[in-house]
């Protein structure tokens, strides 16, 4: 598929100037200034927290699978974990056409948090139920991640899109290994099931915080984001 892409390369006369670190630093600072604006930063913090704790759960998944029966369970759990994201991504367009972004975030993360708590409760009772709840827990996250990406592609000025994306992707990339380290430590200290409970509680609290924020509740559908 990549081989089918045709790019128009600039001629030698139109070649870009050589890389300048001071210019890069100024561009990155401009991206940070946009990201730390109140509404953007309020949205970004929970996004970082969610990626942090999802990485924590993913890091503890092998130990959790061993607790439930062995390596074959790990393969199934990982498939369910990924399947939830995939299905959520496929339903993102459907959700965004029917719900405002504010409502989708609140309802989606409230549902995700509840599913993680139910997965923790079902872990020692029914492996099938636990897997089903993990799929359902990641489904809203997959759908809303597309909304987050769209939000930060639509709201910045045209010449800021690359800088803002670079800042956000850098922060997310930093949060994920830290989350994995945290997940391994918590699983070793408290066990795997409490980590799932912790994950569910954090996601539910995130939904409650968004619900209490009037400006977040009123974020319109993706088509209306240009006015923000």
C-alpha positions as CSV (number, residue, x, y, z in Angstrom):
1,X,0.0,0.0,0.0
2,X,2.9,2.4,0.8
3,X,4.4,1.5,-2.6
4,X,1.3,2.9,-4.3
5,X,1.8,6.4,-2.8
6,X,3.2,9.0,-5.2
7,X,4.8,12.1,-3.8
8,X,5.8,15.2,-5.6
9,X,9.3,16.0,-4.4
10,X,10.4,19.7,-4.6
11,X,13.0,20.6,-7.2
12,X,16.6,21.5,-6.1
13,X,15.7,25.2,-6.3
14,X,12.8,24.7,-3.9
15,X,14.7,22.6,-1.4
16,X,14.2,23.4,2.2
17,X,16.9,25.2,4.2
18,X,19.1,23.2,6.4
19,X,17.9,22.2,9.9
20,X,18.2,25.0,12.5
21,X,17.9,24.0,16.1
22,X,16.9,27.5,17.3
23,X,14.0,27.6,14.8
24,X,13.0,24.1,15.9
25,X,13.0,25.1,19.5
26,X,10.9,28.2,18.8
27,X,8.4,26.1,16.9
28,X,8.2,23.6,19.7
29,X,7.7,26.4,22.3
30,X,4.8,27.7,20.1
31,X,3.3,24.3,20.1
32,X,3.5,24.1,23.9
33,X,1.9,27.5,24.3
34,X,-1.1,26.4,22.3
35,X,-1.4,23.1,24.2
36,X,-1.3,24.7,27.7
37,X,-4.3,26.9,26.9
38,X,-7.0,26.1,29.5
39,X,-9.4,24.1,27.3
40,X,-6.6,22.2,25.5
41,X,-4.7,21.4,28.6
42,X,-7.9,20.3,30.4
43,X,-8.5,17.8,27.6
44,X,-4.8,16.8,27.3
45,X,-4.3,15.9,31.0
46,X,-6.9,13.1,31.1
47,X,-5.7,11.8,27.8
48,X,-2.2,11.5,29.3
49,X,-3.6,9.8,32.4
50,X,-5.6,7.3,30.3
51,X,-2.6,6.4,28.2
52,X,-0.5,6.1,31.4
53,X,-2.9,3.7,33.1
54,X,-3.6,1.7,29.9
55,X,0.1,1.1,29.6
56,X,0.2,0.1,33.2
57,X,-2.4,-2.6,32.6
58,X,-0.7,-3.7,29.4
59,X,2.6,-4.2,31.3
60,X,0.9,-6.3,34.0
61,X,-1.1,-8.4,31.4
62,X,1.4,-11.3,31.3
63,X,1.3,-11.7,35.0
64,X,-2.5,-11.3,35.0
65,X,-2.8,-14.0,32.4
66,X,-0.5,-16.3,34.4
67,X,-2.8,-15.8,37.3
68,X,-5.8,-16.8,35.2
69,X,-4.2,-19.9,33.7
70,X,-1.1,-19.5,31.7
71,X,0.5,-18.2,28.4
72,X,-2.5,-19.1,26.2
73,X,-4.7,-16.8,28.3
74,X,-2.2,-14.0,27.7
75,X,-2.8,-14.4,23.9
76,X,-6.5,-14.2,24.4
77,X,-6.4,-11.2,26.8
78,X,-4.1,-9.3,24.4
79,X,-6.4,-10.0,21.5
80,X,-9.4,-8.8,23.5
81,X,-7.4,-5.7,24.6
82,X,-6.6,-4.8,21.0
83,X,-10.0,-5.8,19.6
84,X,-11.6,-3.2,21.8
85,X,-9.5,-0.4,20.4
86,X,-10.1,-1.6,16.8
87,X,-13.9,-1.8,17.2
88,X,-13.8,1.6,18.9
89,X,-11.9,3.1,16.1
90,X,-14.3,1.7,13.5
91,X,-17.3,3.2,15.4
92,X,-15.7,6.6,16.0
93,X,-17.4,8.2,12.9
94,X,-20.8,6.8,13.9
95,X,-20.4,8.1,17.5
96,X,-19.1,11.6,16.4
97,X,-22.2,12.1,14.1
98,X,-24.6,11.4,16.9
99,X,-23.0,12.8,20.0
100,X,-21.2,16.0,20.8
101,X,-17.5,15.5,21.7
102,X,-18.2,16.6,25.3
103,X,-21.0,14.0,25.8
104,X,-19.0,11.3,24.0
105,X,-16.0,11.8,26.3
106,X,-18.2,11.7,29.4
107,X,-20.4,8.8,28.5
108,X,-17.5,6.9,26.9
109,X,-15.1,7.1,29.8
110,X,-17.8,6.5,32.4
111,X,-18.7,3.3,30.5
112,X,-15.0,2.3,30.1
113,X,-14.4,2.8,33.9
114,X,-17.4,0.7,34.8
115,X,-16.2,-2.1,32.4
116,X,-12.8,-2.2,33.9
117,X,-14.3,-2.6,37.4
118,X,-16.5,-5.4,36.1
119,X,-13.5,-7.0,34.5
120,X,-11.7,-7.0,37.8
121,X,-14.7,-8.5,39.5
122,X,-15.1,-11.2,36.9
123,X,-11.4,-12.1,36.7
124,X,-11.6,-14.9,39.3
125,X,-15.2,-16.0,38.4
126,X,-15.4,-16.2,34.6
127,X,-12.5,-15.8,32.1
128,X,-15.0,-15.3,29.3
129,X,-16.8,-12.5,31.1
130,X,-13.5,-10.9,32.0
131,X,-12.4,-10.9,28.3
132,X,-15.8,-9.5,27.2
133,X,-15.5,-6.6,29.7
134,X,-12.0,-5.8,28.6
135,X,-13.2,-5.5,25.0
136,X,-16.0,-3.3,26.1
137,X,-13.7,-1.2,28.3
138,X,-11.3,-0.4,25.4
139,X,-14.1,0.3,22.8
140,X,-15.0,3.8,24.1
141,X,-11.3,4.6,24.4
142,X,-10.6,3.7,20.7
143,X,-13.6,5.8,19.6
144,X,-12.7,8.9,21.6
145,X,-9.0,8.7,20.7
146,X,-10.0,9.5,17.2
147,X,-12.0,12.5,18.5
148,X,-8.9,13.7,20.5
149,X,-6.7,13.5,17.4
150,X,-9.3,15.3,15.3
151,X,-9.7,18.0,17.9
152,X,-6.0,18.8,17.9
153,X,-5.9,18.7,14.1
154,X,-8.9,21.0,13.6
155,X,-8.6,23.6,16.4
156,X,-5.0,24.9,15.9
157,X,-4.2,27.4,13.2
158,X,-3.1,25.8,9.9
159,X,0.6,26.6,10.4
160,X,0.5,25.2,14.0
161,X,-0.9,21.7,13.3
162,X,2.5,20.0,13.0
163,X,3.9,21.7,16.1
164,X,0.9,20.9,18.3
165,X,0.9,17.2,17.1
166,X,4.6,17.0,17.9
167,X,4.1,18.2,21.4
168,X,1.1,15.9,22.1
169,X,2.8,12.8,20.7
170,X,5.9,13.6,22.7
171,X,4.0,13.8,25.9
172,X,2.0,10.7,25.2
173,X,5.2,8.8,24.3
174,X,6.7,9.9,27.6
175,X,3.6,8.9,29.6
176,X,3.4,5.3,28.3
177,X,6.8,3.8,29.5
178,X,6.2,5.6,32.8
179,X,2.8,3.9,33.0
180,X,4.3,0.5,32.2
181,X,6.8,1.0,35.0
182,X,4.1,2.0,37.4
183,X,1.9,-0.9,36.4
184,X,4.6,-3.4,37.0
185,X,5.4,-1.9,40.4
186,X,1.7,-1.8,41.5
187,X,1.1,-5.4,40.3
188,X,4.1,-6.6,42.2
189,X,3.0,-4.8,45.3
190,X,-0.8,-5.1,45.4
191,X,-1.5,-7.8,42.7
192,X,-3.0,-7.7,39.2
193,X,-6.7,-7.4,40.1
194,X,-6.3,-4.3,42.2
195,X,-4.5,-2.7,39.3
196,X,-7.6,-3.2,37.1
197,X,-9.7,-1.7,39.9
198,X,-7.4,1.3,40.1
199,X,-7.6,1.7,36.3
200,X,-11.4,1.6,36.4
201,X,-11.5,4.1,39.3
202,X,-9.2,6.6,37.5
203,X,-11.3,6.4,34.3
204,X,-14.5,6.9,36.2
205,X,-13.1,9.9,38.1
206,X,-11.9,11.4,34.8
207,X,-15.5,11.1,33.4
208,X,-16.9,12.8,36.6
209,X,-14.3,15.6,36.4
210,X,-15.3,16.2,32.7
211,X,-19.0,16.1,33.7
212,X,-18.5,18.9,36.3
213,X,-16.7,21.1,33.8
214,X,-19.3,23.2,31.9
215,X,-16.9,24.1,29.1
216,X,-16.0,20.5,28.5
217,X,-19.6,19.4,28.5
218,X,-20.4,21.9,25.8
219,X,-17.7,20.9,23.3
220,X,-19.7,20.5,20.1
221,X,-19.6,17.8,17.5
222,X,-16.4,17.6,15.5
223,X,-17.9,19.5,12.6
224,X,-18.3,22.5,14.9
225,X,-14.9,22.6,16.4
226,X,-13.6,25.4,14.1
227,X,-15.5,27.9,16.2
228,X,-13.6,27.1,19.4
